[in-house]
Amino acid sequence: MATPKTTLSTPAENESLTSLVGRLGDDVMQLFDTKLSLLKVEVREEVNQLARGGITVALGAIIAAIGFALVNVAIVFGVSTLFAQTELSQPAKYALGFVITGLFYLVVGGLIVSVMKNRLSKVDMAPNRTIEELRKDKQWLKNEL
């Protein structure tokens, strides 16, 4: 009858196992460093996109304010000449021009802000690529261990 052969681990085998575990640890650390770098890049891209949107909203607000001021003055004079034959006082004519122009530009400025707000609300703040890579890594680690 043959006796089963027992194998005892030798120091060389222990060193290679230790070496493999050390390499695995180094590889895992490198993997997490890579994922952290990906996360930084992704967050930076999203912040840049939000900054561009914010600048566009601010630019729209500035343009609306300038237009509001200039058109108000023009409409005030226009309305005052249109109502020249009425018995309204000159300040009342100016006030009517300001009210009409003010309402118009409030609507236009509100539309600009609303459109940009809707565009910015669609920006996903979650770092999707990093999350997906971490899921893949988690699955890989489960399969390997």
Helices and strands as residue ranges (DSSP letters): H 11-82, H 90-121, H 128-144
